[in-house]
């Protein structure tokens, strides 16, 4: 699709772009008098494929270092030691 619709206020300022004429008509109806819409066509020119290169990156942008996981410490923290407190029964 090489076209879209612009909704304009009474002063000619663009307030919305939409890909459907139905939506443009609804916006004009909701806004009231003075609002208009128009179809805009654009020409598709050449498509140029661009590939990225990694030789011009700043140092330190090659990715994050591997994370440090210490599962043993986390498991030890979950185990609670038994308490010597007395149980309160009302």
Residue pairs with C-beta under 8 A, 6 or more apart in sequence:
1 19
2 41
2 42
2 43
2 44
3 39
3 40
3 41
3 42
4 17
4 18
4 19
4 39
4 40
5 17
5 18
5 19
5 20
5 21
5 23
5 24
5 37
5 38
5 39
5 40
6 14
6 16
6 17
6 24
6 37
6 38
6 40
7 14
7 15
7 16
7 17
7 18
7 24
7 27
7 28
7 31
7 35
7 36
7 37
8 14
8 15
8 35
8 36
8 37
8 38
9 15
9 31
9 34
9 35
10 33
10 34
10 35
15 27
15 31
15 35
16 24
16 27
18 24
18 27
21 37
21 39
24 37
25 37
27 35
27 37
28 35
28 36
28 37
54 62
